[in-house]
Structures are given as structure tokens and as C-alpha cells.
Amino acid sequence: MQTRLFDLLTPQVAVQALEQSFSLTLDGTVSPYPSYINRVYGVRTDDGEELIAKFYRPGRWRWEALLEEHRFIEDCARGDVPVVAPIADSDGDTLQELEVETTGNPGDNPGDDPADTRTRCETFAFALFPKRGGRNFDAESDEQWFRLGALAGRCHLAGGTRTAPNRPVLAPSTAAGYVAELIEDGVVHPDCREEFEELCGTTIEAFAPMFDGVRYQRVHGDCHRGNILERPGEGLLLIDFDDTMSAPPVQDIWLLLPDHAENCRRELTMLLEGYEQFLPFDHATTALIEPLRFMRIIYFLTWQARQRHDYWFQNAHPDWGSKAFWITEIEDLRSQAGAVG
């Protein structure tokens, strides 16, 4: 994945692209949001309307996959699920394209030739959203957990209306592919590589049969409580569909839990009661929670590895990839492998 191309995306270039694509006049306010994987800016029109612009990282998703993210959000909106739908341009398109011409090598990857002075045209996909604020929703009572489960159920009701063939499939084979990518890219410290590969391979092989015959569908994919806001007078709001994927529905349930499932039986019970107000739930799939948690650790490591050359990421995580880092990660994976059973 190319990671330094975002150096070409200055606030001025972003504002010009937004104004041209959406026929807007912006007042020049540009507020960067903390995001390593994409570039996200808060902007404001001359009329005072606040908007959020999202420029997707080049090379992470194909155009069709980004459109599927937007379709999922729009399907949720049509089903009265509280989400923030992307704004369409005059032609009804929500996904836009920005081309930036550059001379010379932007240094996207190690090994690039700094003497290469060819003119290039780099492309950024982007979208615009209304700004919707809110406060964090920390569920404590049974009623609050029930509300979270109901929100997940409503989301999955919309998610089941179509598939997302260009989005990731959260399966043991996918996780094994991520492990191979981390090894082949040389990001695992040499002293830790063999232990990491063996631990992941053995654990994934052991739980893979548990996924045989399990129903997959379009899910949010990152449905933790940080992506759920409460808007006073309106209710809950589900945000950030960037990790839309196909997965067992329980993927969007376990991420809401504050701890391992065995320590959260009351919360899990209320989540599923809320969920089943809208959809039946296969309770046998709760056995997949800990394997899914193991795979999420690997997914997150891969997500980090793909942006390891990003300037912002390096500043925030200077020790990422060190021997000490991998020793800690392997300890976490080993502990989670024990929870898998």
C-alpha cells in the first residue's frame, strides 16, 4: 500500500476539490481530524454549514469496494437506521475522484529511486458527509445494553438486503492470509517471526472448523462503542462504516462487550434480546466470539503494518515493529489463543 501520497493532499487542494465536485463555496476553515488510515477534514460553507470530508487512502480499497461502503450506509438510512449518509453531487454520485499531478518520486515505498523525476498523476477517492456530533454512549443498565443490541439488529436487517462482494470476508482463511502478508513483508522482528507464525497458524487451524456452515452477511465490521454516539433528543447514531465486511453477525455483537464473553453474560443476554426485536440470532455462533477476537488482533496488526511508512503513524507509534513490540503482541495473541479454548 502506498502511504506517503497523502503528502500531496494539502488542505488547499482538498478544499478546491470539494468546491468543484459539490458546487460549494467554503469559508476556508479546514480542521484535520485524527485519522491514520484516511485523511479526514472538517470544513464549513459560507452559510455556516459544517461538513466532514473523507479522503480515502490510495491503494487500500478499490473503487467498487468504496461504493459498497456507501451503499451499506444508504441502505441503513433507507431502513431508518440512524447513520450519517454521504452527500451526493448533482448527478447523484457520492464518491468523487481527485487527480493530483506531481513531478518526481513522492517516496511512497522503501527502495523508490529519488532520482526518478517523471510526472505522475495520483488519484484520491473522496466523499462528503454532514457533520453530526454526539456524546459517547457508555451502556450500564440492562435497558442501555438492549438499545445497543437493537441498533445492531436494525443495522443487520438493512445489511441483509444485499451482499458486498468487493469487501473483506472475515474468515479463518483471511486471517491466515494476513499472517502470511506480515511475514512476507518482513515486518515481524526476526527473533519473533517463527513463534508468531507458528502460534497464529496453529490457533487458526484449530478453530477454522467452527466456521463451517456459519451464515455470513454484510456487517459494520467495527461496531465498538467508540463508533456509537448518543445525540440528545434523537437517540443513538452509528458511524464509521470504513471496515464494512462480510462476517458472521456475531462480529458486530462481541465488539460491543466490555470484556470476554464469559465475563459479560448479562450484557450479552441483553444485547441479543435487543437484537432479536428485529432479527433472529443464531445463539450457537457466540462460540465464535473468542476466535473472532483472535482474528481481529491479526487484522489490526496488518492494518498498522500497511501504514507503517506514514509520517503521522510513525510519530504516534515510534516503537511499532520493534522486538519489544512483537514480544508484547505475541503475549497478547497467546493469551487470546488460551481464551479460544
N, C-alpha and C positions, 0 to 999 in steps of 0.2 A: 504493500500500500504506500502511495506517495503521501508524505507527511508535511513537507515544508512548503508546499504550494500555497498554503494559506498566507504566506508572506506577501503574495501578490494581491491579496484581498484586503485592500486598505478600506477604512471607513468611507472615504470619499467615493471609491469605486462601488462599494456596496450601496450607498445612497443613490448614486446615479442609476444603477441597475434597477432598484426598487421603483424609482420615479418613472423610468421609462416603461417598465413592464406593467405597472398597475395604474399608470396615468395619475400619479400622486404628486403633490408638492409637499416636500418635507421641510421642517424648520431647521434642519442641520443638527438636531440633537441625536447623538449616537452613544448608546450606553452598552458596552460589551458585557455579556453575561458569562459567568464561569462555565466553560464547556471545553473539554479537550477533544472530543470526537468530532464535533461540528463547530462552526462559528455562529454565535447567536448574538444579535444586536437588538436593543430596544430603540425604536425610532418614534418620531412624533410628526403628525401632519401640521400644516399651518393652522388648521382648525382645532388643534389640541388633542386629536385622537391619538392614543398610544397604541403602537403595534409592535409585534415581535417578528423579526426577520431571521430565518434559519438558513444558513448556507451549509450544505451537506459536504462532508469530507470527500474529495475526489478519490475514486477507487474503492470506496467501501461498499457502495450499493450500485447496482445497475439502475438505469432509468426506470425499468419496469418494476423493480422492487420498491423504489421510492413511490411510484404511483400506487402500488398496493398498500403502502402505509397510509396514503391519503384516502384511498377507497375505504379502508377499515374505519378511519375516523369519520368519514362521511356516512357510512352505514350505521355507525353508532349514533350519530346526530339524527339521522332519519328515524332511528328507533327510540328517540328521546333519551338516550344515554347522555349524561352531562359531560361533554368533551369540548375542546376548542378546535373547531374545524378550520382548515386552511382557507384563505380568501382566494377567490377565482378572479382572473383577469376578464377583460371584456369579451373574450372568446370562450369563457367558461373553464379555462385551464388553471389548475392550482400549482403546478410545478413549472418553474421557469428555468432558463439556462442563461448563464453569463459566460462570455468568452473574453479572456484577458490575454493580450499579446505581450510576450516577453522576449527579450533578446538575451542570450546567454543561458547558462545552466543554473536553475534555481537551487541545485544541490539537494534534490529530493531523496536520494538514496546514497549510502556509502559506496564509493567507487565511481561516482559520476566524474566525468572529466571536466575540471574547472576551465579548461581552455576551449571547451565547446561553446561557440558563440552563435549557433543557429537561432533563427527567430522561431519561437513556438507560440502556439495558441492553446492556453489551458482553459478548461471548461469547468464551471461550477454550477451545480443544480441548486436552486433555492426556492423558498416558499415564504409566504407572509401570513401571519396569524393575528387575530385580535389579541390584545393584552387582557388577560383575566387573572387577577390576583386572588389571594385567599390565604388562609392560615393553615398550618399543619393540623392534621386530624389525628389525635392520639387516642385510639379506642381504649376504653377501660371497662365500661359496663357491657352487659350482655346485649343491650339494645344497640350499642355502637358497633359491636362486632357483627351483629345481624345486618346493620346497614352496609358495612363493608362487603359482606357476602352477597347482599342483594345487588350492589354495584357490579361485582364481578359477574354475577349471573346475567344481569342485563347486558353487559359487555359481550358475554359469550353467546347470548341469544342473537345479537347482531353479527357476531363473528362467525356463526354457523351458517350464515346466508350465502357465503361464497368461500372459495379457497384462496390461498396466496402462494401460487406455485414458484414464485421467484424469491420468497423469503426463506430464512433458515428453517430447518426441521430439527427440533431438539430431540435427538435420539442418541443412543449409545454409539452408533457408527459415526455420528457427527462429532461427538466428544473425542473419539479415537482419532479422528482427522485433525482436530485441534492439537492434540498431543503431538502428533507427527509433525505438524507445522512448527510448533515450538522447538522441537528437536532439530528439524531440518534447517530452521533459520538461525540456529546456534545461540538462542537467547538464554537457554538454561546453562548455568555455570557448569563447566566441565566436571568439577568434583561432585556435582549433584545430578548429572544427566542420567546416569544408569539407574539410580534409585528412583528418580522421578518417573522415568519411562516404565520401569517395572511395576511400581506402585499403581500408576494410572492404568496400565494395561491389564494387570491382574484384577483390579477392582471393577473396571468397566466390563471385562469379560464375565465376571461373576454375576453382575446384576442385569446384564443385557437381556437374558430370557424373560425377565419380569415385564419387559415392554412388548413382548409378543402379543399380538391381538388387541392391544390398547388403542382406543379411538383417539385420533388426533384431529385438531381443528385449529382455526385461526384464533390466536390469543394475543393479549397485550405483550406478554413476554417479560416485562419488567415492572410488574404490578406490586411494588412495595409501597409502604405508606408515604414515602417521600414523594411519590408521584400521584398522591391524592390530596386535594386541598378541600377545605370547607369554606364556602362563601356564605357569610351571614345572610339569612333570609332566602337563600337559594338551595343550600344543601351541598352535597359532595360533588367534586369535579375531578375527573380522571384525565391526567395529562401525560405527555411524552410517550408517543407510540413508536419511538425510534427503533425499538427492539421487537416489533411485530414479528411473529413467527408462527409456525405450526407446531403444536405440542399437545400433550395430554392436558385437559382443562385444569387439572390439579396444579399445574405450573403457576397459574395466577392466584391460587389459594395459598400455597405454602409460603410464598413471598410476603404475605400479609402477617404471618405469625411472628411473634416476638422472640421465639426460641424454637428448639427442636420440637417436633410434633408431640413426642411423648410427654413433654413438659407443658403443653398448651392444649390439653384435651378440651377444656371448657371453651376456649377461644375457637378451636377448630369446629366444635359442635355448633356454635352459634354462626360461624361463617357459612357452614354448609346449610343450616336452616334458612338463612337469608338467601343463599344461592338458589335453593330449591323452591323458592317462591316463583322463580322464572324458568328454571330448567331442572330436569332430573340430574343427579350426580352419581357417578359410579364410585361408591364408597370403597371398593376394593383398591382403587388407584391411590388411596392415601399411603399405601405401601411404597409408592414411588417417590415420596417426598424426599427422603434422605439420598437416594440415588440422584435425583434432580438437583439437590443441593451440591452434591459432589461435582456434577457436570457444570454447575454454574461457576464454581471456583475455577475450573479449567477454561470456561468461556471468558471469564473476566480476565484471566491471565493472558489469553490470546488477544482480547480487546486492548489490553495495555501494551502488549508487545507490538501491535500494529501501529501504535502511535509513539513508540519509544524515541523516535527522532524529532518529535515535535518540541519546539523550544519551550512552550508553556509546560508541557508534561515533564520535561527534564528539570525545569526549575522547581516544580512541585514535588517531584519524586527523584531526587538526585541519587538515591541508593538503589533504585529499581534495577534488577538484574544482577546485583552483586551476590557473592556467595552467601552472605548473611541473609539477604532477601530470600534466596531459594531455600535455604535451610528452614526458615520460618514457614514458607509456603508448603514445603513437603510435610512439615509437622502438622499443619492445618489439614492437609489432604489425608494424612494418615489417621488423624483423629476423626475426620468425617467418614473415612472408609470403615472405621470401627462402628460408627453410628448406622452405616448401611446394613451391617449385620454379617 
